[in-house]
Amino acid sequence: MDEKTDGQLRVIREVVAVLRAADIAAWLFGGWGLDARIGRITREHGDVEFWVERIHADRSKALLVGAGATALATQPPVESCEFTWDGVSFSTAYFDRRPDGWFHQPLGRFSDWMFPPGSFDDEPVTLDGTPVLAMSIPGMLAMKEQYPNLRNGRPWRQKDVADIGVLRRLLASSEPAGGPL
């Protein structure tokens, strides 16, 4: 394992431990979320991304800063916060629960993003021996598929196209013969 990956795994463990101790859930998404769902590290990652429920945004930021992370003023605070911790970049993005079971990010540039019920379940998966929460496969797939069509979205990158293929295969392999779960 290279130094960058080792540092990112260390930060994942630290963020999870700090927030779990305060009873705040944080779900990995993006490349690390996909690797957590696959159960192994599949590639190098540029950063580490977590979803946190908006009601915990300020408290999670304060806890992470108190534990040693540096918050950066690079993102609209209603959407997310970027951090560094011992030279490793990571971020927390914020979502809200809707009464109909769906999830969304109603504030900021991506207010048209919608995530299906079950996107943020409480069943941990294991990443490099550490139990972590990761956005569900249907949630990550919805997130990726919607992105280019969002008001402030951008075209898919090659890695997004590859991730969508992997997510579709994972979803198909988890469905019973009769159709979706």
N, C-alpha and C positions, 0 to 999 in steps of 0.2 A: 504494500500500500504506500502511495506517495505521501509526501509531507502535507500537501494541500488537503487531500482526502482525509488524512488522519486528523488534521486540525478541524475540518468541518464536522467529522464524527464527534470529536471532543465537544464542540460547541452545541451540537444537537443534544448530547447527553446533559450538558450543563443547563441549557434552556429548559429541557424537559424536567430536570430535577428541580430547578428554581420554581418553575410555574406549578408543577405538581405539588410541591410542598405548600403552596398557597391555594391549592384546590382550583387552579385555573388550567383548563384543557387547552392544548395547542396541537394542531394537526399539521403535519408536514404536507406540502404539496409541491408541484413542479417535479424536477428530476429526482430529488431525494424522496418525495412522496411516492413516486412511481417505484423507485428502488425498494422502498419499505414494503410496498404491496407485492412486489416480485419476490422479496425475501433475500436479495443479495445486491451488491454494488455492481452496476452494469457499465458505468462510464464515469468520467471526471465531470464534476459539476461546478458551475460558475459561482453559485451562491446557495444559501439555505433559506427556504421560505416556509413560514408557518402561518396558518389561519388561527385567529383568536376571536372569540365572540366579542363584539363591540363593547358590551357592558363591562368587559375586563381590560379594555384598551389602556386606559391611564394607569391602572394598578399594575398591569403586566410590564409596561414600560418602566415604571418606577422600580419594580422588583428586579428587572434585568439590569438596570443601571446600578442599583444598589449592590448587585452581585459581581459587577465588574465590566459590564458591557458599556459601550459609548453610544448614545443615541445620536443620530445624524439628522439634521434638519433638511433632508433632501426630498421628502415626500409630503403631500398634503396630509396633515395629521388626522383628518377624518377617515382617510383611506388606510394608511399604513405607517410604519416606522422602520427605517433602516438603521442597522446597528453595525458596529464592529466589536469583536471581542478577541483580544490577543491577535489582531491582524486578520481575523476571519469575518467576512461579511455575512450577515443574515438579516432577515426582515420578518416583521409580523404584519399581516394584513387583517382587516376587520370585517366581519360579516354580522348580519342580523338574522334572527329566526322570524319566520312569518307564521301567522296562525294556521295557515293551510299546510304546514309541514315543509314548505320550501324555504330556501335560504337565499339571501341576496346581500348586496353591498350598496345600500340605497344612497349613501353619501359620496360625493366626489365624482371623479371622471368615469367610473364604471358602474353607474347606478342601474344600468340595464342588464347587468350580469345576474343570472338566476342559476341556483344549484338545486337539484332534485332532493326530495326527502331521502334521508339516509346518507347524505354526503358527509356528515360529521357524526359518525357513530362513536360509541365509547369502547369499542373492542380493540385493544392494542394489537399491533403486529410487531415482529421482531426485526430490528435492523442492527446488524453486526453485534448481536447478543443483547441489545437494549430494547426493552418494550417501549414502543412509541405509538402515538396515534397518527394516522395518516388519512387524508381525505379519501373517501371511497373511490373505487374504480369508476362507477357511474358519475360521481361528482367531478372527478378529474377529467373524464371524457367530455362531460357537458361544458366544463370550463374551457377546455382546449377547442372544442368545436364551435363555441360561440364567439371566441375571441376576435376573429377577423371581421365579424359582423356587428360588433359593439360600436356604439357611437364614437368611442375613442380607441377602438381596436386597431390592430395592424395585421398585415398578411402573416401567415404562418411561415416560420423558419423551417429549414429542413429537419431540425431535431423535433419540432412540433409535429410535423407530418409523421415522422418515425414513432413518436410517442403515441399519437392517435392510433396508429396501427397496432402497437403493443397493447394499448388499453382496450381496443376492440377485441383483440384475441383473448385477453384476460377475461373480459366480460363474457364472451361467447363460451369460454371453457368453464365458467362458473354457473351457466344457465343449465337447468335440467332439460332433457330432451324435448319436452313440451313447450319450451319458450322461456321468456324472462322470468326471474324469480318473483 
